[in-house]
Amino acid sequence: MVKLVLVLGDQLTPSVAALRAADKTTDLVVMAEVMGEASYVRHHPKKIALFLSAMRKFASALRAEGWRVAYTDLDDPDNTGSISGELIRRADEAGAHEVLTTRPGEWRLVEALQNLPLDVTMLEDDRFIARQSEFEEWAKGRKQLRMEYFYREMRRKTGLLMDGDAPAGGKWNYDHDNRKPASEDLFKPPALQFDPDETVSNVLDLVEAKFPEHFGMLRPFGFATDREQAKAVLTHFIEHYLPNFGDFQDAMLSGDPFLYHALISPYLNIGLLDPLEVCQRVEAAWAAGDVPLNAAEGFIRQIIGWREFVRGIYFHAGPDYTSRNALGHTRALPAMFWGADTKMACISRVIEETRAHAYAHHIQRLMVTGNFALLVGVNPAEVHDWYLSVYADAVEWVEAPNTIGMSQFADGGLVGSKPYVSSGNYISKMSDYCGSCAYSVKAKTGETACPFNVLYWHFLVRHRDRFKTNPRMSPMYRTWDRMYEDRREQVLADADRFLAELS
């Protein structure tokens, strides 16, 4: 009897579990572009176009391999508007009662599929290096779950950058070498972009018509939309960017939104690239002497360390994770996040690049927009929705722990041991943003002082009871206590004034 085989927009891998378990001669692959997935948050138009283009090409590839595919276009008049609705519709058409699916990367979809009036077999998504059961076993009995120790287990498991039982070079982590500011590089090749083919052009026209009010620029569009193009982006990164990636991975530079970053996270997250294959190619470049160890290690850590860790956290924490708000923050997301005018040059630069590219790298997200949202006390659910909306690589299993956990400390310390907050000094050190800003990063108080400088102390004072005994933060409270009282009063007054104006 025919089974339906559901393939979601972030499961575009020929060997994904549901396809491996299916019978090509009898089963029917179901893929659907539905408004429910395109609009449950207001996704960036480039993000929508990437998913739909890649889905259409993947469906064509499956048909070429002999699969029967029932594919629903977004503008199909019979489109029910949801994944559940399309499965029920296709089941009625095919006389099917069973669904094979790979476990989705969002609790929302897991629960929707579990509530279908069909027999659903949900298989583990084994495209990751660590199975969820493996993460749960590692987490069992630990008072704190820290990425660094999980990462070491993944190094041992994969053998990447290992010298027997020891890490290559004698150290697990070379992050201290990866904090250099960048300057303009006139000889760096531009990011690899692809001209839209007929499939992509049709999608762009559709997205332009359906989502004209969504934040973000749809055109020009240069994303890879199939595996061969995604592999070309990886090769371009390894040959041209990886040697400098380590040194400058935390840097921010006006006019160069990509610097030496790989720009492959969207392709990893929708299934066009395999994480282990990517890491093995980077390791091979190091072994050949083409890239330094700090670059290879820093990159591999982001994939087999951080990426795997946050996925484990997402499913370990449970369906209520995105509603957590340990610090009790309630402020609405400021309009500047949607492009409203701001005198803060760093915020303006990152938002402009986000609007144009559906991209910002990890330090821009963590230490500019995330840092600001945390300091001013934005409701973390709104911050979560924003990050999920505006970035092309944002699927919930990876975005939520990065936002709710690392960026906003809304999970109370499950992901990180302390909140990632800083004054303007960090941004000044790692970028050239401050030179063109209306505020002065050197001014500690007054109307011209960088808002980060006063908001940093305001945050610490607001949450003193929670963080005063944190060993990584207690020195800052001692610094605050040593300030003259009139200085402390001025700092708090300036922060209150800025927050009032922000409201």
C-alpha positions as a printed Julia matrix, in Angstrom:
503×3 Matrix{Float64}:
  0.0    0.0     0.0
  1.21   3.5    -0.8
  2.75   5.59    1.93
  3.22   9.35    1.87
  6.83  10.47    2.34
  6.98  14.02    3.68
 10.05  16.08    2.76
 10.19  19.52    4.37
 12.0   22.59    3.08
 14.96  22.08    5.41
 15.3   18.35    4.6
 16.65  18.66    1.06
 19.06  15.74    1.34
 18.7   12.67   -0.9
 19.66  10.37    1.98
 17.32  11.96    4.55
 15.8    9.31    6.83
 12.26   9.33    5.4
 13.52   8.78    1.84
 15.84   5.98    2.93
 12.93   4.21    4.61
 10.56   4.62    1.63
  9.93   2.43   -1.39
 10.47   4.3    -4.64
  8.25   1.88   -6.54
  5.13   2.39   -4.41
  5.41   5.46   -2.17
  4.58   9.07   -2.92
  6.84  11.96   -1.89
  4.9   14.98   -0.66
  6.44  18.46   -0.78
  4.47  21.66   -0.34
  4.96  25.4    -0.41
  2.35  26.61    2.09
  1.45  30.02    3.41
  1.45  28.71    6.96
  5.21  28.09    6.79
  5.97  31.22    4.78
  4.16  33.59    7.14
  4.0   32.25   10.72
  6.67  34.89   11.18
  7.29  37.56    8.56
 10.23  35.86    6.88
 12.71  37.9     4.85
 11.76  37.65    1.13
 15.23  36.28    0.3
 14.73  33.51    2.87
 11.39  32.52    1.37
 12.86  32.59   -2.14
 15.81  30.43   -1.07
 13.59  27.76    0.45
 11.09  27.65   -2.42
 13.78  27.63   -5.13
 15.76  24.87   -3.44
 12.59  22.84   -2.83
 11.54  23.02   -6.49
 14.98  21.94   -7.68
 15.11  19.12   -5.14
 11.7   17.86   -6.25
 12.91  17.85   -9.87
 15.99  15.88   -8.85
 13.84  13.31   -7.05
 11.63  12.87  -10.11
 14.75  12.39  -12.25
 15.78   9.6    -9.88
 12.45   7.84  -10.34
 10.44   9.07   -7.38
  6.79  10.04   -7.71
  6.46  13.53   -6.2
  3.25  15.36   -5.34
  4.44  18.96   -5.2
  2.22  21.91   -4.26
  3.16  25.38   -5.48
  2.37  28.32   -3.24
 -0.13  29.75   -5.72
 -1.86  26.42   -6.47
 -5.62  27.12   -6.12
 -6.05  23.77   -4.3
 -3.31  24.61   -1.75
 -4.71  24.14    1.77
 -2.14  26.5     3.3
 -0.55  24.1     5.81
  1.67  21.01    5.86
 -1.01  19.08    7.72
 -3.67  20.11    5.22
 -1.54  19.07    2.27
 -0.81  15.67    3.79
 -4.52  15.05    4.37
 -5.33  16.21    0.82
 -2.67  13.98   -0.73
 -3.71  11.03    1.44
 -7.28  11.35    0.16
 -6.07  11.53   -3.45
 -3.73   8.54   -3.13
 -5.82   6.42   -0.78
 -2.97   6.47    1.73
 -3.2    6.14    5.51
  0.48   6.22    6.51
  3.06   8.99    6.52
  6.83   8.59    6.73
  8.57  11.72    7.94
 11.94  12.78    9.23
 11.59  14.57   12.56
 11.14  18.3    11.9
 13.49  20.86   13.42
 10.68  22.74   15.17
  8.47  21.59   18.03
  5.58  23.39   16.31
  5.73  21.02   13.34
  6.49  17.94   15.45
  3.27  18.53   17.37
  1.26  19.27   14.2
  2.34  15.98   12.61
  1.63  14.02   15.79
 -1.95  15.32   15.7
 -2.7   14.21   12.13
 -5.61  11.79   11.51
 -3.08   9.52    9.78
 -0.56   6.93   10.97
  2.7    8.9    11.22
  6.09   7.28   11.55
  8.59   9.95   12.6
 12.22   8.96   12.06
 15.2   10.6    13.74
 16.99  13.16   11.63
 20.41  11.5    11.48
 22.05  14.12    9.28
 23.71  15.41   12.46
 26.88  14.16   14.09
 25.27  13.61   17.5
 22.0   11.76   17.85
 19.63  13.33   20.37
 19.94  10.25   22.57
 23.7   10.76   22.55
 23.29  14.37   23.66
 20.88  13.33   26.43
 23.36  10.75   27.68
 26.14  13.37   27.71
 23.87  15.86   29.53
 22.67  13.41   32.17
 23.76  14.37   35.69
 25.65  17.52   34.64
 24.98  20.65   36.68
 25.89  22.82   33.69
 25.78  22.06   29.98
 28.73  23.78   28.34
 29.55  23.64   24.65
 33.31  23.37   25.13
 33.1   19.95   26.79
 30.5   18.65   24.35
 32.71  19.87   21.5
 35.62  17.8    22.76
 33.43  14.7    22.69
 32.51  15.48   19.07
 36.19  15.87   18.18
 36.88  12.46   19.69
 33.89  10.91   17.93
 34.74  12.27   14.47
 38.52  12.23   14.78
 38.64  15.73   13.32
 41.86  17.62   14.14
 42.97  14.85   16.45
 46.47  13.46   17.02
 45.61  10.1    18.5
 43.76  10.89   21.73
 45.06  14.46   21.86
 43.95  17.54   19.96
 46.09  18.63   17.04
 48.55  21.28   18.13
 48.07  20.4    21.8
 45.04  22.61   22.45
 41.32  22.08   21.94
 40.47  25.69   21.31
 42.34  28.54   19.58
 39.69  31.19   20.11
 42.13  33.6    21.74
 43.88  33.89   18.35
 40.63  34.76   16.56
 39.83  38.25   17.82
 41.57  40.63   15.47
 39.85  43.68   13.95
 39.78  43.76   10.16
 40.8   46.39    7.64
 39.7   46.72    4.02
 41.15  44.03    1.76
 41.12  45.17   -1.85
 42.41  41.79   -3.06
 39.79  39.59   -1.44
 37.51  38.04   -4.08
 33.82  38.89   -3.74
 31.35  36.4    -2.33
 30.25  33.78   -4.85
 26.79  34.61   -6.2
 24.59  32.9    -8.78
 22.42  34.51  -11.42
 18.79  33.36  -11.14
 17.89  30.6   -13.59
 14.34  30.0   -14.83
 13.27  28.18  -11.66
 14.64  30.87   -9.37
 13.29  33.69  -11.53
  9.79  32.24  -11.32
 10.09  31.99   -7.55
 11.31  35.57   -7.27
  8.29  36.81   -9.2
  6.0   34.77   -6.93
  7.61  36.0    -3.7
  7.56  39.57   -4.94
  3.81  39.31   -5.56
  2.9   37.45   -2.37
  5.09  39.14    0.26
  5.54  42.79   -0.72
  5.27  44.01    2.89
  7.85  41.7     4.44
 11.03  43.35    5.73
 14.0   42.85    3.42
 15.22  43.29   -0.15
 14.39  40.4    -2.48
 16.63  41.5    -5.35
 19.38  41.07   -6.25
 19.23  37.39   -5.34
 22.41  35.32   -5.53
 21.95  32.36   -3.17
 22.92  28.83   -4.13
 19.76  26.78   -4.64
 21.06  23.26   -5.28
 23.81  21.02   -3.97
 26.31  21.7    -6.75
 26.06  25.44   -6.25
 26.33  25.05   -2.47
 29.48  22.93   -2.91
 30.91  25.68   -5.11
 30.34  28.21   -2.31
 32.18  25.89    0.1
 35.1   25.51   -2.31
 35.26  29.29   -2.8
 35.42  29.76    0.98
 38.16  27.18    1.52
 40.33  28.54   -1.28
 39.89  32.27   -0.7
 38.53  33.02    2.78
 39.42  30.21    5.17
 43.11  31.15    5.63
 42.0   34.45    7.19
 38.75  33.25    8.74
 40.24  32.45   12.14
 41.98  35.75   12.73
 39.04  37.91   11.68
 35.95  35.83   12.45
 34.81  38.31   15.15
 35.58  41.47   13.17
 32.98  43.87   11.75
 33.71  46.27    8.91
 31.48  48.85    7.23
 31.01  48.12    3.55
 32.09  44.48    3.82
 29.21  42.46    5.28
 30.76  39.06    4.58
 34.48  39.49    5.38
 36.01  35.98    5.52
 32.9   34.06    6.55
 31.85  30.89    4.76
 28.23  31.9     3.98
 27.22  28.23    3.99
 24.96  28.11    7.06
 21.75  28.35    4.99
 22.89  25.4     2.87
 23.8   23.31    5.9
 20.48  24.1     7.54
 18.29  23.2     4.55
 20.25  20.06    3.73
 22.25  20.95    0.63
 25.56  20.39    2.45
 26.57  17.68    4.9
 28.25  18.98    8.1
 30.8   16.18    8.4
 31.74  16.45    4.73
 32.24  20.21    5.16
 34.48  19.73    8.2
 36.51  17.02    6.51
 37.25  19.32    3.59
 38.39  22.06    5.98
 40.56  19.58    7.88
 42.09  18.45    4.57
 42.98  22.04    3.72
 44.76  22.37    7.07
 46.55  19.02    6.64
 47.76  20.17    3.21
 49.25  23.29    4.79
 46.86  25.66    3.03
 45.27  27.13    6.16
 46.49  27.7     9.74
 45.25  25.56   12.61
 43.42  28.4    14.36
 41.3   28.95   11.24
 40.46  25.28   10.74
 39.74  24.7    14.42
 37.62  27.84   14.78
 35.5   26.87   11.81
 35.1   23.21   12.74
 34.15  24.21   16.3
 31.25  26.27   14.96
 29.84  23.2    13.19
 30.57  20.1    15.27
 30.69  22.09   18.5
 28.23  24.94   18.56
 25.78  23.82   15.84
 25.46  20.33   17.28
 25.29  21.64   20.85
 22.43  24.06   20.25
 20.41  21.41   18.44
 20.82  19.15   21.44
 19.76  21.99   23.74
 16.65  22.78   21.67
 15.17  19.3    21.91
 16.49  18.74   25.43
 14.75  21.89   26.7
 11.32  21.02   25.31
  8.49  22.77   23.48
  8.23  25.69   25.91
 11.82  26.82   25.36
 10.97  29.83   23.18
  8.59  31.19   25.83
 11.25  31.41   28.54
 11.95  34.84   30.03
 14.23  34.37   33.03
 15.02  38.09   33.34
 11.41  39.22   33.06
 12.01  41.55   30.11
  8.88  43.09   28.58
  9.91  45.96   26.29
  8.58  45.87   22.73
 11.15  45.38   19.98
 12.36  48.86   18.99
 11.35  50.12   15.55
 15.02  50.48   14.58
 15.11  46.69   14.17
 12.7   47.11   11.27
 14.73  49.9     9.68
 13.51  53.0    11.54
 16.09  55.78   11.83
 18.65  55.56   14.61
 21.74  57.6    15.39
 23.57  54.44   16.51
 25.9   53.62   13.63
 26.49  49.99   14.66
 22.78  49.17   14.81
 22.15  51.01   11.56
 24.92  49.13    9.72
 23.8   45.69   10.88
 20.13  46.33   10.14
 20.98  47.69    6.68
 23.02  44.57    5.9
 20.3   42.32    7.3
 17.69  44.02    5.12
 19.88  43.7     2.01
 21.29  40.2     2.46
 19.17  38.27    5.01
 22.54  37.82    6.67
 24.69  39.09    9.51
 27.52  37.13   11.05
 27.54  35.75   14.58
 29.22  38.72   16.3
 26.91  41.23   14.64
 23.95  39.2    15.87
 25.34  38.58   19.37
 27.23  41.74   20.27
 25.34  44.44   18.35
 21.64  43.68   17.9
 21.48  40.97   20.58
 23.52  42.95   23.1
 21.34  46.02   22.55
 18.06  44.09   22.89
 19.27  42.5    26.11
 20.53  45.76   27.63
 17.27  47.61   26.98
 15.14  44.68   28.16
 13.25  43.57   25.05
 10.81  40.7    25.48
 12.88  37.69   24.35
  9.92  36.22   22.45
  9.95  39.29   20.2
 13.71  39.05   19.75
 13.31  35.37   18.86
 10.63  36.12   16.28
 12.81  38.82   14.73
 15.89  36.63   14.31
 13.74  33.8    12.99
 12.2   36.22   10.49
 15.12  38.1     9.04
 17.96  35.6     8.53
 18.09  33.08    5.69
 19.76  30.44    7.88
 17.22  30.73   10.71
 15.38  27.49   11.41
 14.11  27.24   14.95
 16.28  24.42   16.31
 19.41  26.48   15.68
 18.02  30.02   16.03
 16.15  29.62   19.33
 19.05  28.49   21.56
 21.26  31.15   20.0
 18.64  33.82   20.77
 16.74  32.68   23.85
 19.85  31.18   25.38
 23.12  32.73   24.31
 21.95  36.17   23.2
 19.13  37.02   25.65
 19.93  34.77   28.65
 16.18  34.1    28.77
 16.78  30.43   29.6
 18.45  31.44   32.86
 21.85  30.04   31.98
 21.11  26.74   30.25
 23.25  27.71   27.25
 25.69  30.23   28.71
 27.2   30.87   32.11
 26.64  34.63   31.9
 24.79  37.14   29.73
 26.66  38.46   26.7
 26.53  42.17   27.51
 29.17  44.8    26.92
 29.71  48.52   26.73
 30.57  50.25   23.48
 34.23  49.43   23.93
 33.88  45.92   22.51
 32.18  47.18   19.35
 34.8   49.91   19.0
 37.6   47.38   19.31
 36.17  44.89   16.82
 34.73  47.26   14.19
 35.04  50.6    12.43
 31.43  51.51   13.21
 32.16  54.0    15.98
 34.15  56.37   13.78
 31.04  57.48   11.9
 28.63  57.45   14.84
 26.76  60.45   16.24
 27.62  59.17   19.71
 31.07  59.02   21.28
 32.23  55.64   22.46
 34.8   57.37   24.69
 32.16  59.43   26.51
 30.9   57.6    29.58
 28.02  59.94   30.45
 26.1   62.8    28.85
 23.87  63.14   25.81
 26.67  62.26   23.4
 27.8   59.15   25.27
 27.46  55.83   23.45
 24.19  54.31   24.66
 25.92  50.98   25.21
 28.13  52.62   27.85
 25.27  53.67   30.13
 22.91  50.82   29.3
 25.55  48.29   30.31
 25.66  49.58   33.88
 21.9   50.03   33.98
 21.46  46.35   33.09
 23.9   45.26   35.8
 22.14  47.36   38.43
 18.68  46.08   37.4
 19.79  42.47   37.71
 22.26  42.77   40.56
 20.57  40.18   42.77
 20.86  37.57   40.04
 24.41  38.21   38.85
 26.37  39.7    41.75
 27.71  36.3    42.79
 28.45  35.14   39.24
 32.25  34.69   39.25
 32.52  36.12   35.72
 30.49  39.22   36.59
 31.27  40.02   40.22
 34.39  42.04   39.28
 32.17  44.47   37.34
 29.97  45.0    40.39
 33.07  45.83   42.41
 34.03  48.36   39.72
 30.54  49.9    39.93
 30.7   50.1    43.71
 34.03  51.94   43.55
 32.59  54.72   41.35
 31.71  58.04   42.97
 28.05  58.24   43.83
 27.4   61.24   41.59
 28.94  59.34   38.65
 26.66  56.35   39.29
 23.63  58.61   39.5
 24.54  60.28   36.21
 25.01  56.94   34.44
 21.62  55.68   35.56
 19.91  58.99   34.74
 21.39  58.95   31.23
 20.28  55.36   30.72
 16.77  56.14   31.98
 16.56  59.09   29.6
 17.63  56.94   26.63
 15.14  54.21   27.54
 12.34  56.74   27.89
 13.12  58.16   24.45
 13.32  54.62   23.02
  9.81  53.92   24.29
